[in-house]
Amino acid sequence: MARIQRALISVSDKRDIIKFAQGLKNLGVEIISTGGTARTLRSAKLKVKDVSEHTKFPEMLGGRVKTLHPKIHGGLLWRRDDPKDRADVEANNIESIDLVAVNLYPFEETVSKLNVAFEEATEKIDIGGPTMLRSAAKNFKDVAVIVDPADYPKILDELTSHNGTVSYDTKFYLAKKVFAHTARYDVIIANYLERYSRSEEVFPVYLNQSYLKVFNLRYGENPHQKAALYREPLHRGFSLVDAKILQGKEMSFNNYLDSSSALDLVKEFEEPATVIVKHNNPCGVAIGKSLHESYKKSFETDPVSAFGGVIAVNRNVDVDTAKEILKLFVEVVIAPGFEPKALKLLKQKPNIRLLEIDVAKDTVSFDIRKIQGGVLMQEKDTGMVEDFESLQVVTKRKPMDDELTAMEFAWKVCKHVKSNAIVYTSKDQALGIGVGQTSRVDAAKLGAMKALKPLERAVVGSDAFFPHRDGIDFIAKLGVTAIIQPGGSVKDKEVIAAADEYNLAMIFTGMRHFKH
């Protein structure tokens, strides 16, 4: 294994680069560098050779062309055990480059900023960096290539302990990392340009995705399944992945799933709201004049299911709410903040995971789901009725104001319940939730069975149309007074007639909210 004699260093992320370069110098390695990196190293009194001096060709085009030169790529790509390659480099006076430390212009960080100008973004598309990385990684048997500053100590340790050499296995590990890194870089650029384009096509021809692993999870949905958490590209720092974890055990796979569902629903409300989720379905939803009031009403929806659930709120957790939460075994509490005294109280149970996150509406546009052999992609269900008073009333009786308010609440909730979904609500509280049934009448029966309060004067929200009148017959006998549903069944007339028989008010939204 040949010793490392010459290194090329060109980095945007200058974390620990001086320490790394000093370590290379101590091992007798010559350092070639560019622009800002060279200035940084010289400021630390390190001797550096400029790339332009090495290539005998000046940097040009405002720094766009620096390392795109045969003396750079020949020095990286020539195969040390190939006589023809050796003859070529000797004939052209090309010196070997045995180690490359390069990281790229911060394109992702740039386009993650709000309202970044297109010209600013495209100037952060690195050309020379990826080219050097790919050249070095292709020839990894002879060249060590480092793209991640976290690898500097590992490489210095190996160079020190192995007489200035890096093992094949380590160089292979580094090369794999490089190609994954440059692939992600290109994906982010392609996706940004796709998003920026004015094409009428909603869905790109190539669905390029590159997620960065945050960490391994203890296990997946079940203990025998391995799992990990990944961050999507172009995140803006307010996603669930970036939530500030104030205390608690490590978040699990199921914790993340439930937390995501809870956040999606609580973001529907402007009023103080509490959502409790269990097994990826809401089991408690309420709004109130205060967060404390909304929490108590949300818990009343289904106290049994709330045990071991995930709670999301859209106001800072206060002392009164914290005291109520402490009465229950809770997995996760998600809030935009925690009052200091409330946080101190909740820390009495150190295993409760407390997540601080902005619960403002997010900018996620698409849902992507894996199926065998491919993926399905759709626009996220952000559909919502803007003006409930303008909706089509299909029954003889029109809803009263309180019923209309309750219908709006029910419609927001049923959008987030697995289909088939029926929710019974008042104007500010879910009273019974029927989730994930294969028939709508069964969902109606389940929701009624779960209700802890009489359902007289309640309203019903249905995520899709009633295919038969049997659901209306069952609901009416409970004392329900109004129904909101999409409509669109071939038996709508039969369903409307049934509602009229019971003097129910019924609204058609014309919008379905299936959630599979």
SENU-757492 format. One record per residue (C-alpha): residue number from 1; residue in one letter; x, y, z. Coordinates in steps of 0.5 Angstrom, whole numbers, padded with zeros to 4 digits. Layout:
<rs>
R  seq  type      u      v      w
R  NUM     a      X      Y      Z
...
</rs>
This chain:
<rs>
R  seq  type      u      v      w
R    1     m   0000   0000   0000
R    2     a   0003   0007  -0002
R    3     r   0004   0012   0002
R    4     i   0000   0019   0002
R    5     q   0005   0024  -0001
R    6     r   0001   0029  -0004
R    7     a  -0006   0032  -0002
R    8     l  -0011   0037  -0005
R    9     i  -0016   0040   0000
R   10     s  -0022   0045  -0002
R   11     v  -0027   0045   0002
R   12     s  -0033   0050   0003
R   13     d  -0035   0047   0010
R   14     k  -0028   0049   0014
R   15     r  -0030   0045   0021
R   16     d  -0023   0042   0023
R   17     i  -0020   0043   0017
R   18     i  -0014   0047   0020
R   19     k  -0013   0041   0025
R   20     f  -0013   0036   0019
R   21     a  -0008   0039   0015
R   22     q  -0004   0040   0021
R   23     g  -0004   0033   0022
R   24     l  -0002   0031   0014
R   25     k   0004   0036   0015
R   26     n   0006   0033   0021
R   27     l   0006   0026   0017
R   28     g   0010   0030   0011
R   29     v   0004   0031   0006
R   30     e   0005   0036   0001
R   31     i  -0002   0040   0001
R   32     i  -0005   0043  -0005
R   33     s  -0011   0048  -0004
R   34     t  -0015   0053  -0007
R   35     g  -0018   0060  -0006
R   36     g  -0021   0061   0001
R   37     t  -0019   0054   0003
R   38     a  -0012   0056   0002
R   39     r  -0012   0063   0005
R   40     t  -0015   0059   0012
R   41     l  -0009   0054   0012
R   42     r  -0004   0060   0011
R   43     s  -0007   0064   0016
R   44     a  -0006   0058   0021
R   45     k   0002   0058   0018
R   46     l   0001   0052   0014
R   47     k   0005   0052   0008
R   48     v   0000   0051   0002
R   49     k   0001   0050  -0006
R   50     d  -0004   0054  -0010
R   51     v  -0008   0050  -0015
R   52     s  -0006   0055  -0020
R   53     e   0002   0054  -0019
R   54     h   0001   0046  -0019
R   55     t  -0003   0046  -0026
R   56     k   0001   0052  -0029
R   57     f  -0006   0055  -0031
R   58     p  -0009   0061  -0027
R   59     e  -0016   0061  -0024
R   60     m  -0021   0064  -0028
R   61     l  -0028   0066  -0029
R   62     g  -0029   0069  -0022
R   63     g  -0027   0062  -0019
R   64     r  -0031   0058  -0024
R   65     v  -0025   0054  -0027
R   66     k  -0020   0052  -0022
R   67     t  -0019   0045  -0021
R   68     l  -0022   0042  -0028
R   69     h  -0015   0041  -0031
R   70     p  -0011   0035  -0033
R   71     k  -0006   0036  -0028
R   72     i  -0011   0035  -0023
R   73     h  -0015   0029  -0026
R   74     g  -0009   0026  -0029
R   75     g  -0006   0026  -0022
R   76     l  -0012   0023  -0019
R   77     l  -0015   0018  -0024
R   78     w  -0008   0014  -0026
R   79     r  -0008   0007  -0024
R   80     r  -0001   0006  -0020
R   81     d   0000  -0001  -0023
R   82     d  -0002   0000  -0030
R   83     p   0005   0001  -0034
R   84     k   0001   0005  -0040
R   85     d  -0002   0010  -0035
R   86     r   0005   0011  -0031
R   87     a   0008   0013  -0038
R   88     d   0002   0018  -0040
R   89     v   0003   0022  -0033
R   90     e   0011   0021  -0034
R   91     a   0010   0024  -0041
R   92     n   0006   0030  -0039
R   93     n   0009   0031  -0032
R   94     i   0003   0030  -0028
R   95     e   0004   0029  -0021
R   96     s   0000   0024  -0017
R   97     i  -0005   0026  -0012
R   98     d  -0006   0021  -0007
R   99     l  -0011   0024  -0002
R  100     v  -0017   0029  -0003
R  101     a  -0021   0033   0002
R  102     v  -0027   0036  -0001
R  103     n  -0034   0038   0001
R  104     l  -0038   0042  -0004
R  105     y  -0042   0049  -0005
R  106     p  -0047   0049   0000
R  107     f  -0053   0049  -0005
R  108     e  -0058   0045   0000
R  109     e  -0057   0051   0005
R  110     t  -0058   0056   0000
R  111     v  -0064   0054  -0003
R  112     s  -0067   0052   0004
R  113     k  -0067   0059   0006
R  114     l  -0074   0063   0004
R  115     n  -0074   0067  -0002
R  116     v  -0067   0066  -0005
R  117     a  -0066   0069  -0011
R  118     f  -0065   0064  -0017
R  119     e  -0059   0067  -0019
R  120     e  -0056   0066  -0012
R  121     a  -0058   0059  -0012
R  122     t  -0055   0057  -0019
R  123     e  -0048   0060  -0017
R  124     k  -0048   0055  -0011
R  125     i  -0048   0049  -0016
R  126     d  -0041   0046  -0015
R  127     i  -0038   0043  -0021
R  128     g  -0030   0042  -0020
R  129     g  -0032   0039  -0013
R  130     p  -0036   0034  -0015
R  131     t  -0032   0032  -0021
R  132     m  -0025   0032  -0017
R  133     l  -0029   0027  -0012
R  134     r  -0032   0023  -0017
R  135     s  -0025   0022  -0020
R  136     a  -0022   0020  -0014
R  137     a  -0027   0016  -0012
R  138     k  -0027   0012  -0018
R  139     n  -0020   0011  -0017
R  140     f  -0021   0009  -0009
R  141     k  -0015   0003  -0010
R  142     d  -0010   0009  -0010
R  143     v  -0013   0015  -0008
R  144     a  -0017   0017  -0001
R  145     v  -0022   0021  -0002
R  146     i  -0026   0025   0004
R  147     v  -0032   0029   0004
R  148     d  -0035   0029   0011
R  149     p  -0031   0033   0016
R  150     a  -0033   0027   0021
R  151     d  -0028   0023   0018
R  152     y  -0022   0027   0019
R  153     p  -0020   0024   0026
R  154     k  -0021   0017   0023
R  155     i  -0016   0018   0017
R  156     l  -0011   0022   0021
R  157     d  -0011   0016   0026
R  158     e  -0010   0011   0021
R  159     l  -0004   0015   0017
R  160     t  -0001   0015   0024
R  161     s  -0001   0008   0026
R  162     h   0000   0005   0019
R  163     n   0006   0009   0016
R  164     g   0003   0014   0012
R  165     t  -0002   0009   0009
R  166     v  -0010   0008   0008
R  167     s  -0012   0001   0008
R  168     y  -0016  -0001   0002
R  169     d  -0023  -0002   0006
R  170     t  -0022   0005   0009
R  171     k  -0021   0008   0002
R  172     f  -0027   0003  -0001
R  173     y  -0032   0006   0005
R  174     l  -0030   0013   0003
R  175     a  -0031   0012  -0004
R  176     k  -0038   0009  -0002
R  177     k  -0039   0015   0002
R  178     v  -0037   0020  -0004
R  179     f  -0042   0017  -0009
R  180     a  -0048   0017  -0004
R  181     h  -0046   0025  -0003
R  182     t  -0045   0027  -0010
R  183     a  -0052   0023  -0012
R  184     r  -0056   0027  -0006
R  185     y  -0053   0033  -0009
R  186     d  -0055   0032  -0016
R  187     v  -0062   0030  -0013
R  188     i  -0063   0037  -0009
R  189     i  -0061   0041  -0015
R  190     a  -0065   0037  -0020
R  191     n  -0071   0038  -0015
R  192     y  -0070   0045  -0014
R  193     l  -0070   0046  -0022
R  194     e  -0076   0042  -0022
R  195     r  -0080   0046  -0017
R  196     y  -0077   0053  -0020
R  197     s  -0079   0051  -0027
R  198     r  -0086   0053  -0030
R  199     s  -0088   0047  -0033
R  200     e  -0096   0045  -0032
R  201     e  -0094   0038  -0031
R  202     v  -0095   0037  -0023
R  203     f  -0091   0031  -0023
R  204     p  -0084   0030  -0025
R  205     v  -0082   0025  -0030
R  206     y  -0076   0023  -0025
R  207     l  -0078   0022  -0018
R  208     n  -0071   0023  -0015
R  209     q  -0071   0023  -0007
R  210     s  -0065   0023  -0003
R  211     y  -0066   0022   0005
R  212     l  -0060   0023   0010
R  213     k  -0060   0019   0016
R  214     v  -0061   0022   0022
R  215     f  -0060   0016   0027
R  216     n  -0062   0009   0028
R  217     l  -0068   0007   0032
R  218     r  -0069   0002   0037
R  219     y  -0073  -0002   0032
R  220     g  -0079  -0001   0028
R  221     e  -0086  -0002   0028
R  222     n  -0085  -0009   0032
R  223     p  -0078  -0011   0036
R  224     h  -0076  -0016   0030
R  225     q  -0076  -0010   0025
R  226     k  -0070  -0005   0024
R  227     a  -0071   0002   0023
R  228     a  -0068   0009   0022
R  229     l  -0070   0016   0021
R  230     y  -0068   0020   0015
R  231     r  -0069   0027   0014
R  232     e  -0071   0030   0007
R  233     p  -0068   0035   0003
R  234     l  -0069   0042   0003
R  235     h  -0072   0042   0010
R  236     r  -0073   0049   0013
R  237     g  -0072   0047   0020
R  238     f  -0079   0046   0023
R  239     s  -0081   0039   0021
R  240     l  -0082   0034   0026
R  241     v  -0075   0031   0024
R  242     d  -0072   0038   0027
R  243     a  -0076   0038   0033
R  244     k  -0073   0040   0039
R  245     i  -0073   0034   0044
R  246     l  -0073   0037   0051
R  247     q  -0073   0031   0055
R  248     g  -0075   0023   0055
R  249     k  -0073   0017   0052
R  250     e  -0071   0016   0045
R  251     m  -0077   0017   0040
R  252     s  -0079   0010   0037
R  253     f  -0081   0009   0030
R  254     n  -0089   0009   0032
R  255     n  -0088   0015   0036
R  256     y  -0086   0019   0030
R  257     l  -0092   0016   0026
R  258     d  -0097   0018   0031
R  259     s  -0093   0025   0032
R  260     s  -0094   0026   0025
R  261     s  -0101   0025   0025
R  262     a  -0102   0029   0031
R  263     l  -0099   0035   0028
R  264     d  -0103   0034   0022
R  265     l  -0109   0035   0025
R  266     v  -0108   0040   0031
R  267     k  -0105   0045   0025
R  268     e  -0112   0045   0022
R  269     f  -0115   0049   0028
R  270     e  -0114   0057   0030
R  271     e  -0117   0056   0037
R  272     p  -0113   0053   0043
R  273     a  -0113   0046   0041
R  274     t  -0111   0039   0043
R  275     v  -0111   0032   0039
R  276     i  -0109   0026   0042
R  277     v  -0107   0020   0037
R  278     k  -0106   0013   0039
R  279     h  -0104   0008   0033
R  280     n  -0104   0013   0028
R  281     n  -0111   0015   0029
R  282     p  -0114   0021   0033
R  283     c  -0118   0018   0039
R  284     g  -0119   0025   0042
R  285     v  -0120   0032   0039
R  286     a  -0122   0039   0042
R  287     i  -0122   0046   0042
R  288     g  -0123   0051   0048
R  289     k  -0122   0058   0050
R  290     s  -0116   0056   0053
R  291     l  -0111   0050   0052
R  292     h  -0113   0047   0059
R  293     e  -0120   0047   0057
R  294     s  -0119   0044   0050
R  295     y  -0114   0038   0053
R  296     k  -0120   0036   0058
R  297     k  -0125   0036   0053
R  298     s  -0120   0032   0048
R  299     f  -0119   0027   0054
R  300     e  -0126   0026   0055
R  301     t  -0127   0023   0048
R  302     d  -0124   0017   0049
R  303     p  -0120   0016   0056
R  304     v  -0119   0009   0055
R  305     s  -0115   0010   0048
R  306     a  -0112   0016   0051
R  307     f  -0107   0012   0055
R  308     g  -0100   0011   0052
R  309     g  -0102   0016   0047
R  310     v  -0099   0022   0043
R  311     i  -0101   0029   0045
R  312     a  -0100   0035   0040
R  313     v  -0103   0042   0042
R  314     n  -0102   0049   0039
R  315     r  -0101   0053   0045
R  316     n  -0095   0053   0050
R  317     v  -0097   0048   0055
R  318     d  -0099   0052   0062
R  319     v  -0098   0049   0069
R  320     d  -0106   0047   0069
R  321     t  -0105   0043   0063
R  322     a  -0099   0040   0065
R  323     k  -0102   0038   0071
R  324     e  -0108   0034   0067
R  325     i  -0102   0031   0063
R  326     l  -0099   0028   0069
R  327     k  -0105   0024   0071
R  328     l  -0104   0020   0065
R  329     f  -0099   0015   0062
R  330     v  -0097   0019   0056
R  331     e  -0091   0017   0051
R  332     v  -0090   0024   0047
R  333     v  -0093   0031   0048
R  334     i  -0092   0036   0042
R  335     a  -0092   0044   0043
R  336     p  -0090   0050   0040
R  337     g  -0087   0051   0047
R  338     f  -0087   0050   0055
R  339     e  -0088   0055   0060
R  340     p  -0082   0054   0065
R  341     k  -0086   0052   0071
R  342     a  -0090   0047   0067
R  343     l  -0084   0044   0064
R  344     k  -0081   0043   0071
R  345     l  -0088   0039   0073
R  346     l  -0087   0035   0067
R  347     k  -0080   0033   0068
R  348     q  -0083   0029   0074
R  349     k  -0084   0024   0069
R  350     p  -0077   0024   0066
R  351     n  -0079   0018   0061
R  352     i  -0085   0023   0057
R  353     r  -0082   0025   0051
R  354     l  -0083   0033   0050
R  355     l  -0082   0036   0043
R  356     e  -0082   0043   0042
R  357     i  -0084   0045   0035
R  358     d  -0087   0050   0031
R  359     v  -0094   0048   0029
R  360     a  -0096   0053   0024
R  361     k  -0098   0050   0017
R  362     d  -0092   0047   0014
R  363     t  -0091   0047   0006
R  364     v  -0091   0040   0005
R  365     s  -0094   0039  -0002
R  366     f  -0094   0031  -0003
R  367     d  -0095   0024   0000
R  368     i  -0091   0019  -0003
R  369     r  -0092   0012  -0001
R  370     k  -0088   0005  -0002
R  371     i  -0092  -0001  -0006
R  372     q  -0089  -0007  -0009
R  373     g  -0084  -0005  -0014
R  374     g  -0085   0002  -0014
R  375     v  -0088   0008  -0011
R  376     l  -0095   0012  -0011
R  377     m  -0094   0020  -0011
R  378     q  -0100   0025  -0010
R  379     e  -0101   0032  -0008
R  380     k  -0102   0032   0000
R  381     d  -0110   0033   0002
R  382     t  -0110   0040   0004
R  383     g  -0117   0041   0001
R  384     m  -0122   0045   0006
R  385     v  -0128   0048   0005
R  386     e  -0127   0056   0006
R  387     d  -0134   0058   0007
R  388     f  -0139   0053   0010
R  389     e  -0145   0057   0009
R  390     s  -0145   0057   0002
R  391     l  -0145   0049   0002
R  392     q  -0150   0045  -0001
R  393     v  -0156   0044   0004
R  394     v  -0159   0038   0001
R  395     t  -0165   0036   0006
R  396     k  -0171   0040   0007
R  397     r  -0169   0043   0014
R  398     k  -0163   0047   0014
R  399     p  -0157   0047   0019
R  400     m  -0158   0052   0025
R  401     d  -0152   0056   0027
R  402     d  -0149   0052   0032
R  403     e  -0150   0045   0028
R  404     l  -0146   0049   0022
R  405     t  -0140   0051   0027
R  406     a  -0140   0043   0029
R  407     m  -0140   0041   0022
R  408     e  -0134   0045   0021
R  409     f  -0131   0042   0027
R  410     a  -0133   0035   0025
R  411     w  -0130   0036   0018
R  412     k  -0124   0038   0020
R  413     v  -0123   0032   0024
R  414     c  -0126   0026   0020
R  415     k  -0120   0029   0014
R  416     h  -0115   0026   0019
R  417     v  -0119   0019   0021
R  418     k  -0117   0013   0017
R  419     s  -0123   0011   0012
R  420     n  -0128   0009   0013
R  421     a  -0129   0014   0018
R  422     i  -0135   0017   0022
R  423     v  -0134   0022   0027
R  424     y  -0139   0025   0032
R  425     t  -0138   0032   0035
R  426     s  -0141   0038   0038
R  427     k  -0138   0044   0036
R  428     d  -0132   0044   0040
R  429     q  -0131   0037   0042
R  430     a  -0130   0030   0038
R  431     l  -0135   0025   0042
R  432     g  -0134   0019   0038
R  433     i  -0129   0017   0033
R  434     g  -0131   0011   0028
R  435     v  -0124   0009   0025
R  436     g  -0122   0004   0019
R  437     q  -0128   0000   0018
R  438     t  -0129  -0004   0012
R  439     s  -0137  -0001   0012
R  440     r  -0139   0006   0013
R  441     v  -0145   0003   0018
R  442     d  -0140  -0001   0022
R  443     a  -0136   0006   0023
R  444     a  -0142   0009   0025
R  445     k  -0143   0004   0030
R  446     l  -0136   0004   0032
R  447     g  -0136   0011   0033
R  448     a  -0143   0011   0037
R  449     m  -0140   0005   0042
R  450     k  -0134   0009   0043
R  451     a  -0138   0015   0045
R  452     l  -0138   0016   0053
R  453     k  -0143   0022   0052
R  454     p  -0150   0021   0050
R  455     l  -0150   0023   0042
R  456     e  -0157   0027   0042
R  457     r  -0156   0034   0039
R  458     a  -0149   0031   0036
R  459     v  -0147   0032   0029
R  460     v  -0144   0027   0024
R  461     g  -0138   0028   0019
R  462     s  -0137   0023   0014
R  463     d  -0130   0022   0010
R  464     a  -0134   0020   0004
R  465     f  -0141   0019   0002
R  466     f  -0146   0014   0005
R  467     p  -0147   0008   0000
R  468     h  -0154   0006   0003
R  469     r  -0159   0009   0008
R  470     d  -0157   0004   0013
R  471     g  -0152   0009   0016
R  472     i  -0157   0014   0016
R  473     d  -0162   0010   0020
R  474     f  -0157   0008   0025
R  475     i  -0155   0015   0026
R  476     a  -0162   0018   0027
R  477     k  -0164   0013   0032
R  478     l  -0158   0016   0037
R  479     g  -0161   0023   0037
R  480     v  -0156   0026   0032
R  481     t  -0159   0032   0028
R  482     a  -0154   0034   0023
R  483     i  -0149   0030   0018
R  484     i  -0144   0033   0013
R  485     q  -0141   0029   0008
R  486     p  -0139   0029   0001
R  487     g  -0145   0026  -0003
R  488     g  -0144   0023  -0010
R  489     s  -0147   0016  -0009
R  490     v  -0152   0013  -0014
R  491     k  -0156   0013  -0008
R  492     d  -0156   0020  -0006
R  493     k  -0163   0021  -0007
R  494     e  -0165   0015  -0002
R  495     v  -0160   0018   0003
R  496     i  -0163   0025   0003
R  497     a  -0170   0022   0003
R  498     a  -0168   0018   0010
R  499     a  -0165   0024   0013
R  500     d  -0171   0028   0011
R  501     e  -0175   0022   0015
R  502     y  -0172   0024   0021
R  503     n  -0172   0031   0020
R  504     l  -0164   0032   0020
R  505     a  -0160   0037   0017
R  506     m  -0155   0035   0011
R  507     i  -0150   0038   0008
R  508     f  -0146   0036   0001
R  509     t  -0139   0038   0001
R  510     g  -0137   0035  -0006
R  511     m  -0130   0034  -0003
R  512     r  -0128   0027  -0001
R  513     h  -0123   0026   0005
R  514     f  -0121   0018   0004
R  515     k  -0115   0017   0008
R  516     h  -0112   0010   0007
</rs>
